[in-house]
Amino acid sequence: MTEAGRPSLHALPDGEAELAVVLRLTWEDVAAIGQEASRLAARAQRTVTLDEAVSHRLRSRPPTASHAKPTQAASTALPALAPNGHAPGEQARQAIDKINGRPGPDTV
């Protein structure tokens, strides 16, 4: 944030704008962003940063009423389990352990 309390906003030469923000995300969201970066990197045949993946995702999704409050059922729903039976947060922790070279609970 700038000293006036406003986020930094920059116009880019390609007609887009860049807004620097700090977000607090759940591990599930971080894992989803990583998966998006992996898909984008495979398609582009090059490495992709997480912020590039987020930008791509925001640009490519259809407009929705994102300002609407979630329904009661959506806000209390349990996280979906992945095909291997692990919650997304556990998957994210395992991925981070794998990246850092630490053995996870599933490795013997």
KOLLO-769753 format. One record per residue: y, x negated, z of N, C-alpha, C in turn; residue in one letter. Coordinates in steps of 0.001 Angstrom, whole numbers, padded with zeros to 6 digits. Layout:
<pts>
{n.yy = Y; n.xx = X; n.zz = Z; ca.yy = Y; ca.xx = X; ca.zz = Z; c.yy = Y; c.xx = X; c.zz = Z; aa = A}
...
</pts>
This chain:
<pts>
{n.yy = -001168; n.xx = -000841; n.zz = 000000; ca.yy = 000000; ca.xx = 000000; ca.zz = 000000; c.yy = 001240; c.xx = -000893; c.zz = 000000; aa = M}
{n.yy = 002264; n.xx = -000402; n.zz = -000586; ca.yy = 003506; ca.xx = -001158; ca.zz = -000617; c.yy = 004250; c.xx = -000945; c.zz = 000681; aa = T}
{n.yy = 005336; n.xx = -001684; n.zz = 000844; ca.yy = 006077; ca.xx = -001559; ca.zz = 002097; c.yy = 006704; c.xx = -000189; c.zz = 002263; aa = E}
{n.yy = 006927; n.xx = 000542; n.zz = 001175; ca.yy = 007484; ca.xx = 001881; ca.zz = 001270; c.yy = 006403; c.xx = 002911; c.zz = 001610; aa = A}
{n.yy = 005155; n.xx = 002457; n.zz = 001750; ca.yy = 004074; ca.xx = 003369; ca.zz = 002093; c.yy = 003447; c.xx = 004035; c.zz = 000890; aa = G}
{n.yy = 003837; n.xx = 003620; n.zz = -000294; ca.yy = 003270; ca.xx = 004187; ca.zz = -001511; c.yy = 002288; c.xx = 003199; c.zz = -002127; aa = R}
{n.yy = 001217; n.xx = 003703; n.zz = -002705; ca.yy = 000273; ca.xx = 002792; ca.zz = -003360; c.yy = 000923; c.xx = 002123; c.zz = -004572; aa = P}
{n.yy = 000407; n.xx = 000957; n.zz = -004917; ca.yy = 000910; ca.xx = 000202; ca.zz = -006052; c.yy = 000391; c.xx = 000823; c.zz = -007349; aa = S}
{n.yy = 001290; n.xx = 001168; n.zz = -008264; ca.yy = 000942; ca.xx = 001773; ca.zz = -009534; c.yy = 001531; c.xx = 000928; c.zz = -010650; aa = L}
{n.yy = 000695; n.xx = 000533; n.zz = -011615; ca.yy = 001135; ca.xx = -000319; ca.zz = -012720; c.yy = 000772; c.xx = 000334; c.zz = -014042; aa = H}
{n.yy = 001708; n.xx = 000302; n.zz = -014994; ca.yy = 001423; ca.xx = 000744; ca.zz = -016350; c.yy = 000738; c.xx = -000399; c.zz = -017086; aa = A}
{n.yy = -000295; n.xx = -000080; n.zz = -017855; ca.yy = -001037; ca.xx = -001077; ca.zz = -018610; c.yy = -000676; c.xx = -000979; c.zz = -020096; aa = L}
{n.yy = -000808; n.xx = -002086; n.zz = -020833; ca.yy = -000434; ca.xx = -002094; ca.zz = -022249; c.yy = -001200; c.xx = -001085; c.zz = -023109; aa = P}
{n.yy = -002414; n.xx = -000724; n.zz = -022697; ca.yy = -003213; ca.xx = 000208; ca.zz = -023505; c.yy = -002858; c.xx = 001666; c.zz = -023245; aa = D}
{n.yy = -001811; n.xx = 001917; n.zz = -022468; ca.yy = -001372; ca.xx = 003287; ca.zz = -022199; c.yy = -001959; c.xx = 003895; c.zz = -020949; aa = G}
{n.yy = -002834; n.xx = 003170; n.zz = -020270; ca.yy = -003406; ca.xx = 003672; ca.zz = -019033; c.yy = -002580; c.xx = 003170; c.zz = -017855; aa = E}
{n.yy = -002946; n.xx = 003596; n.zz = -016678; ca.yy = -002268; ca.xx = 003161; ca.zz = -015464; c.yy = -003298; c.xx = 002603; c.zz = -014506; aa = A}
{n.yy = -002873; n.xx = 001689; n.zz = -013658; ca.yy = -003747; ca.xx = 001101; ca.zz = -012659; c.yy = -003165; c.xx = 001403; c.zz = -011287; aa = E}
{n.yy = -003988; n.xx = 001986; n.zz = -010438; ca.yy = -003604; ca.xx = 002338; ca.zz = -009089; c.yy = -004546; c.xx = 001630; c.zz = -008136; aa = L}
{n.yy = -004014; n.xx = 000776; n.zz = -007283; ca.yy = -004841; ca.xx = 000042; ca.zz = -006321; c.yy = -004943; c.xx = 000864; c.zz = -005039; aa = A}
{n.yy = -006187; n.xx = 001144; n.zz = -004642; ca.yy = -006432; ca.xx = 001915; ca.zz = -003424; c.yy = -007570; c.xx = 001278; c.zz = -002642; aa = V}
{n.yy = -007656; n.xx = 001615; n.zz = -001382; ca.yy = -008770; ca.xx = 001197; ca.zz = -000542; c.yy = -009510; c.xx = 002465; c.zz = -000138; aa = V}
{n.yy = -010803; n.xx = 002477; n.zz = -000385; ca.yy = -011624; ca.xx = 003643; ca.zz = -000079; c.yy = -012685; c.xx = 003293; c.zz = 000944; aa = L}
{n.yy = -012972; n.xx = 004221; n.zz = 001822; ca.yy = -014113; ca.xx = 004093; ca.zz = 002719; c.yy = -015221; c.xx = 004933; c.zz = 002118; aa = R}
{n.yy = -016338; n.xx = 004286; n.zz = 001788; ca.yy = -017438; ca.xx = 004970; ca.zz = 001125; c.yy = -018707; c.xx = 004879; c.zz = 001955; aa = L}
{n.yy = -019559; n.xx = 005869; n.zz = 001783; ca.yy = -020877; ca.xx = 005806; ca.zz = 002404; c.yy = -021740; c.xx = 004857; c.zz = 001586; aa = T}
{n.yy = -022827; n.xx = 004383; n.zz = 002186; ca.yy = -023734; ca.xx = 003512; ca.zz = 001453; c.yy = -024339; c.xx = 004242; c.zz = 000267; aa = W}
{n.yy = -024520; n.xx = 005542; n.zz = 000388; ca.yy = -025050; ca.xx = 006326; ca.zz = -000719; c.yy = -024113; c.xx = 006270; c.zz = -001918; aa = E}
{n.yy = -022807; n.xx = 006376; n.zz = -001666; ca.yy = -021829; ca.xx = 006301; ca.zz = -002747; c.yy = -021796; c.xx = 004910; c.zz = -003366; aa = D}
{n.yy = -021894; n.xx = 003882; n.zz = -002541; ca.yy = -021919; ca.xx = 002506; ca.zz = -003051; c.yy = -023152; c.xx = 002309; c.zz = -003937; aa = V}
{n.yy = -024293; n.xx = 002843; n.zz = -003501; ca.yy = -025517; ca.xx = 002729; ca.zz = -004295; c.yy = -025363; c.xx = 003459; c.zz = -005628; aa = A}
{n.yy = -024744; n.xx = 004633; n.zz = -005618; ca.yy = -024540; ca.xx = 005393; ca.zz = -006855; c.yy = -023614; c.xx = 004643; c.zz = -007809; aa = A}
{n.yy = -022585; n.xx = 004006; n.zz = -007272; ca.yy = -021674; ca.xx = 003216; ca.zz = -008107; c.yy = -022420; c.xx = 002021; c.zz = -008699; aa = I}
{n.yy = -023272; n.xx = 001390; n.zz = -007906; ca.yy = -024067; ca.xx = 000279; ca.zz = -008402; c.yy = -025011; c.xx = 000712; c.zz = -009518; aa = G}
{n.yy = -025602; n.xx = 001885; n.zz = -009371; ca.yy = -026487; ca.xx = 002400; ca.zz = -010418; c.yy = -025704; c.xx = 002692; c.zz = -011690; aa = Q}
{n.yy = -024508; n.xx = 003240; n.zz = -011532; ca.yy = -023650; ca.xx = 003500; ca.zz = -012691; c.yy = -023277; c.xx = 002195; c.zz = -013375; aa = E}
{n.yy = -022956; n.xx = 001162; n.zz = -012599; ca.yy = -022622; ca.xx = -000145; ca.zz = -013168; c.yy = -023818; c.xx = -000720; c.zz = -013920; aa = A}
{n.yy = -025009; n.xx = -000544; n.zz = -013385; ca.yy = -026219; ca.xx = -001033; ca.zz = -014041; c.yy = -026440; c.xx = -000331; c.zz = -015374; aa = S}
{n.yy = -026284; n.xx = 000982; n.zz = -015398; ca.yy = -026447; ca.xx = 001737; ca.zz = -016653; c.yy = -025403; c.xx = 001309; c.zz = -017682; aa = R}
{n.yy = -024166; n.xx = 001165; n.zz = -017237; ca.yy = -023090; ca.xx = 000778; ca.zz = -018143; c.yy = -023300; c.xx = -000642; c.zz = -018669; aa = L}
{n.yy = -023757; n.xx = -001538; n.zz = -017817; ca.yy = -024012; ca.xx = -002918; ca.zz = -018230; c.yy = -025136; c.xx = -002975; c.zz = -019259; aa = A}
{n.yy = -026167; n.xx = -002170; n.zz = -019070; ca.yy = -027276; ca.xx = -002144; ca.zz = -020027; c.yy = -026796; c.xx = -001621; c.zz = -021379; aa = A}
{n.yy = -025941; n.xx = -000613; n.zz = -021350; ca.yy = -025425; ca.xx = -000055; ca.zz = -022590; c.yy = -024470; c.xx = -001022; c.zz = -023287; aa = R}
{n.yy = -023620; n.xx = -001703; n.zz = -022514; ca.yy = -022612; ca.xx = -002604; ca.zz = -023078; c.yy = -023156; c.xx = -004013; c.zz = -023330; aa = A}
{n.yy = -024352; n.xx = -004303; n.zz = -022813; ca.yy = -024965; ca.xx = -005630; ca.zz = -022954; c.yy = -024080; c.xx = -006739; c.zz = -022381; aa = Q}
{n.yy = -023473; n.xx = -006464; n.zz = -021233; ca.yy = -022653; ca.xx = -007451; ca.zz = -020540; c.yy = -022565; c.xx = -007042; c.zz = -019069; aa = R}
{n.yy = -022058; n.xx = -007965; n.zz = -018246; ca.yy = -021898; ca.xx = -007626; ca.zz = -016832; c.yy = -020736; c.xx = -006655; c.zz = -016670; aa = T}
{n.yy = -020838; n.xx = -005826; n.zz = -015655; ca.yy = -019841; ca.xx = -004792; ca.zz = -015394; c.yy = -019512; c.xx = -004817; c.zz = -013905; aa = V}
{n.yy = -018237; n.xx = -004781; n.zz = -013563; ca.yy = -017833; ca.xx = -004743; ca.zz = -012164; c.yy = -017953; c.xx = -003320; c.zz = -011621; aa = T}
{n.yy = -017997; n.xx = -003202; n.zz = -010305; ca.yy = -018086; ca.xx = -001874; ca.zz = -009703; c.yy = -016839; c.xx = -001052; c.zz = -009996; aa = L}
{n.yy = -015654; n.xx = -001685; n.zz = -009973; ca.yy = -014447; ca.xx = -000909; ca.zz = -010259; c.yy = -014421; c.xx = -000460; c.zz = -011722; aa = D}
{n.yy = -014977; n.xx = -001258; n.zz = -012625; ca.yy = -015079; ca.xx = -000848; ca.zz = -014027; c.yy = -016029; c.xx = 000343; c.zz = -014162; aa = E}
{n.yy = -017119; n.xx = 000331; n.zz = -013413; ca.yy = -018070; ca.xx = 001442; ca.zz = -013452; c.yy = -017436; c.xx = 002720; c.zz = -012927; aa = A}
{n.yy = -016668; n.xx = 002615; n.zz = -011860; ca.yy = -015996; ca.xx = 003790; ca.zz = -011303; c.yy = -014980; c.xx = 004329; c.zz = -012305; aa = V}
{n.yy = -014197; n.xx = 003428; n.zz = -012898; ca.yy = -013207; ca.xx = 003856; ca.zz = -013886; c.yy = -013881; c.xx = 004564; c.zz = -015055; aa = S}
{n.yy = -014987; n.xx = 003997; n.zz = -015532; ca.yy = -015717; ca.xx = 004610; ca.zz = -016641; c.yy = -016219; c.xx = 005993; c.zz = -016248; aa = H}
{n.yy = -016772; n.xx = 006089; n.zz = -015054; ca.yy = -017309; ca.xx = 007371; ca.zz = -014575; c.yy = -016210; c.xx = 008424; c.zz = -014469; aa = R}
{n.yy = -015051; n.xx = 008035; n.zz = -013944; ca.yy = -013954; ca.xx = 008988; ca.zz = -013806; c.yy = -013427; c.xx = 009445; c.zz = -015163; aa = L}
{n.yy = -013405; n.xx = 008539; n.zz = -016133; ca.yy = -012925; ca.xx = 008892; ca.zz = -017470; c.yy = -013911; c.xx = 009764; c.zz = -018234; aa = R}
{n.yy = -015203; n.xx = 009578; n.zz = -018007; ca.yy = -016206; ca.xx = 010239; ca.zz = -018834; c.yy = -016692; c.xx = 011572; c.zz = -018281; aa = S}
{n.yy = -016347; n.xx = 011907; n.zz = -017065; ca.yy = -016841; ca.xx = 013172; ca.zz = -016516; c.yy = -015940; c.xx = 014330; c.zz = -016950; aa = R}
{n.yy = -016510; n.xx = 015523; n.zz = -017083; ca.yy = -015701; ca.xx = 016685; ca.zz = -017458; c.yy = -014801; c.xx = 017087; c.zz = -016299; aa = P}
{n.yy = -013639; n.xx = 017643; n.zz = -016592; ca.yy = -012731; ca.xx = 018053; ca.zz = -015513; c.yy = -013370; c.xx = 019147; c.zz = -014669; aa = P}
{n.yy = -013169; n.xx = 019055; n.zz = -013373; ca.yy = -013706; ca.xx = 020060; ca.zz = -012458; c.yy = -012634; c.xx = 020406; c.zz = -011441; aa = T}
{n.yy = -012905; n.xx = 021399; n.zz = -010673; ca.yy = -012006; ca.xx = 021779; ca.zz = -009588; c.yy = -012338; c.xx = 020910; c.zz = -008388; aa = A}
{n.yy = -012033; n.xx = 019618; n.zz = -008472; ca.yy = -012409; ca.xx = 018685; ca.zz = -007414; c.yy = -011632; c.xx = 018925; c.zz = -006125; aa = S}
{n.yy = -010567; n.xx = 019686; n.zz = -006208; ca.yy = -009781; ca.xx = 019960; ca.zz = -005014; c.yy = -010367; c.xx = 021110; c.zz = -004192; aa = H}
{n.yy = -011342; n.xx = 021813; n.zz = -004757; ca.yy = -011939; ca.xx = 022941; ca.zz = -004060; c.yy = -012786; c.xx = 022457; c.zz = -002886; aa = A}
{n.yy = -012777; n.xx = 023251; n.zz = -001829; ca.yy = -013581; ca.xx = 022902; ca.zz = -000663; c.yy = -015057; c.xx = 023132; c.zz = -000980; aa = K}
{n.yy = -015942; n.xx = 022256; n.zz = -000466; ca.yy = -017374; ca.xx = 022480; ca.zz = -000692; c.yy = -017845; c.xx = 023707; c.zz = 000067; aa = P}
{n.yy = -018867; n.xx = 024338; n.zz = -000448; ca.yy = -019420; ca.xx = 025496; ca.zz = 000238; c.yy = -020111; c.xx = 025041; c.zz = 001513; aa = T}
{n.yy = -020365; n.xx = 025953; n.zz = 002414; ca.yy = -021039; ca.xx = 025616; ca.zz = 003665; c.yy = -022399; c.xx = 024998; c.zz = 003392; aa = Q}
{n.yy = -023140; n.xx = 025529; n.zz = 002418; ca.yy = -024469; ca.xx = 025003; ca.zz = 002112; c.yy = -024373; c.xx = 023572; c.zz = 001600; aa = A}
{n.yy = -023367; n.xx = 023287; n.zz = 000774; ca.yy = -023219; ca.xx = 021942; ca.zz = 000218; c.yy = -022808; c.xx = 020941; c.zz = 001291; aa = A}
{n.yy = -021995; n.xx = 021369; n.zz = 002240; ca.yy = -021521; ca.xx = 020432; ca.zz = 003249; c.yy = -022564; c.xx = 020134; c.zz = 004323; aa = S}
{n.yy = -023579; n.xx = 020985; n.zz = 004457; ca.yy = -024600; ca.xx = 020745; ca.zz = 005481; c.yy = -025936; c.xx = 020336; c.zz = 004877; aa = T}
{n.yy = -025977; n.xx = 020186; n.zz = 003555; ca.yy = -027243; ca.xx = 019833; ca.zz = 002907; c.yy = -027675; c.xx = 018431; c.zz = 003305; aa = A}
{n.yy = -028966; n.xx = 018243; n.zz = 003420; ca.yy = -029506; ca.xx = 016920; ca.zz = 003714; c.yy = -029464; c.xx = 016071; c.zz = 002454; aa = L}
{n.yy = -029330; n.xx = 014750; n.zz = 002589; ca.yy = -029342; ca.xx = 013915; ca.zz = 001389; c.yy = -030692; c.xx = 013999; c.zz = 000692; aa = P}
{n.yy = -030640; n.xx = 014019; n.zz = -000627; ca.yy = -031878; ca.xx = 014099; ca.zz = -001405; c.yy = -032663; c.xx = 012806; c.zz = -001270; aa = A}
{n.yy = -033964; n.xx = 012925; n.zz = -001282; ca.yy = -034813; ca.xx = 011742; ca.zz = -001238; c.yy = -035069; c.xx = 011250; c.zz = -002654; aa = L}
{n.yy = -035124; n.xx = 009977; n.zz = -002794; ca.yy = -035434; ca.xx = 009367; ca.zz = -004083; c.yy = -036926; c.xx = 009535; c.zz = -004349; aa = A}
{n.yy = -037351; n.xx = 009264; n.zz = -005594; ca.yy = -038782; ca.xx = 009407; ca.zz = -005907; c.yy = -039690; c.xx = 008590; c.zz = -004990; aa = P}
{n.yy = -039189; n.xx = 007486; n.zz = -004424; ca.yy = -040037; ca.xx = 006687; ca.zz = -003540; c.yy = -040017; c.xx = 007200; c.zz = -002104; aa = N}
{n.yy = -039324; n.xx = 008327; n.zz = -001853; ca.yy = -039318; ca.xx = 008939; ca.zz = -000537; c.yy = -038282; c.xx = 008403; c.zz = 000418; aa = G}
{n.yy = -037406; n.xx = 007509; n.zz = -000044; ca.yy = -036364; ca.xx = 006958; ca.zz = 000815; c.yy = -035046; c.xx = 007671; c.zz = 000571; aa = H}
{n.yy = -034265; n.xx = 007838; n.zz = 001630; ca.yy = -032931; ca.xx = 008405; ca.zz = 001495; c.yy = -032045; c.xx = 007406; c.zz = 000752; aa = A}
{n.yy = -030999; n.xx = 007880; n.zz = 000049; ca.yy = -030133; ca.xx = 006977; ca.zz = -000697; c.yy = -029527; c.xx = 005867; c.zz = 000158; aa = P}
{n.yy = -029186; n.xx = 006152; n.zz = 001402; ca.yy = -028615; ca.xx = 005121; ca.zz = 002276; c.yy = -029605; c.xx = 004000; c.zz = 002540; aa = G}
{n.yy = -030867; n.xx = 004372; n.zz = 002732; ca.yy = -031905; ca.xx = 003367; ca.zz = 002945; c.yy = -032106; c.xx = 002548; c.zz = 001679; aa = E}
{n.yy = -032064; n.xx = 003201; n.zz = 000528; ca.yy = -032175; ca.xx = 002482; ca.zz = -000744; c.yy = -031045; c.xx = 001465; c.zz = -000879; aa = Q}
{n.yy = -029838; n.xx = 001858; n.zz = -000507; ca.yy = -028692; ca.xx = 000947; ca.zz = -000611; c.yy = -028889; c.xx = -000255; c.zz = 000298; aa = A}
{n.yy = -029331; n.xx = -000022; n.zz = 001531; ca.yy = -029562; ca.xx = -001139; ca.zz = 002452; c.yy = -030641; c.xx = -002074; c.zz = 001911; aa = R}
{n.yy = -031704; n.xx = -001511; n.zz = 001338; ca.yy = -032766; ca.xx = -002333; ca.zz = 000769; c.yy = -032246; c.xx = -003155; c.zz = -000406; aa = Q}
{n.yy = -031401; n.xx = -002539; n.zz = -001240; ca.yy = -030843; ca.xx = -003260; ca.zz = -002388; c.yy = -029965; c.xx = -004413; c.zz = -001918; aa = A}
{n.yy = -029178; n.xx = -004176; n.zz = -000887; ca.yy = -028307; ca.xx = -005229; ca.zz = -000363; c.yy = -029143; c.xx = -006355; c.zz = 000231; aa = I}
{n.yy = -030193; n.xx = -006000; n.zz = 000961; ca.yy = -031087; ca.xx = -007025; ca.zz = 001508; c.yy = -031725; c.xx = -007838; c.zz = 000389; aa = D}
{n.yy = -032134; n.xx = -007170; n.zz = -000675; ca.yy = -032748; ca.xx = -007867; ca.zz = -001805; c.yy = -031756; c.xx = -008823; c.zz = -002458; aa = K}
{n.yy = -030512; n.xx = -008365; n.zz = -002645; ca.yy = -029478; ca.xx = -009210; ca.zz = -003238; c.yy = -029207; c.xx = -010422; c.zz = -002362; aa = I}
{n.yy = -029180; n.xx = -010203; n.zz = -001055; ca.yy = -028900; ca.xx = -011288; ca.zz = -000119; c.yy = -030117; c.xx = -012151; c.zz = 000187; aa = N}
{n.yy = -031272; n.xx = -011814; n.zz = -000405; ca.yy = -032472; ca.xx = -012612; ca.zz = -000215; c.yy = -033165; c.xx = -012409; c.zz = 001113; aa = G}
{n.yy = -032857; n.xx = -011315; n.zz = 001780; ca.yy = -033524; ca.xx = -011020; ca.zz = 003056; c.yy = -034688; c.xx = -010089; c.zz = 002806; aa = R}
{n.yy = -035806; n.xx = -010335; n.zz = 003460; ca.yy = -036944; ca.xx = -009439; ca.zz = 003285; c.yy = -036652; c.xx = -008100; c.zz = 003938; aa = P}
{n.yy = -036963; n.xx = -007031; n.zz = 003233; ca.yy = -036748; ca.xx = -005694; ca.zz = 003766; c.yy = -037959; c.xx = -005215; c.zz = 004514; aa = G}
{n.yy = -037890; n.xx = -003992; n.zz = 005089; ca.yy = -039009; ca.xx = -003462; ca.zz = 005851; c.yy = -040232; c.xx = -003162; c.zz = 004996; aa = P}
{n.yy = -040045; n.xx = -002965; n.zz = 003661; ca.yy = -041169; ca.xx = -002648; ca.zz = 002792; c.yy = -041891; c.xx = -003894; c.zz = 002280; aa = D}
{n.yy = -041309; n.xx = -005081; n.zz = 002516; ca.yy = -041945; ca.xx = -006301; ca.zz = 002029; c.yy = -042744; c.xx = -006932; c.zz = 003156; aa = T}
{n.yy = -043884; n.xx = -007469; n.zz = 002824; ca.yy = -044746; ca.xx = -008098; ca.zz = 003832; c.yy = -044976; c.xx = -009534; c.zz = 003478; aa = V}
</pts>
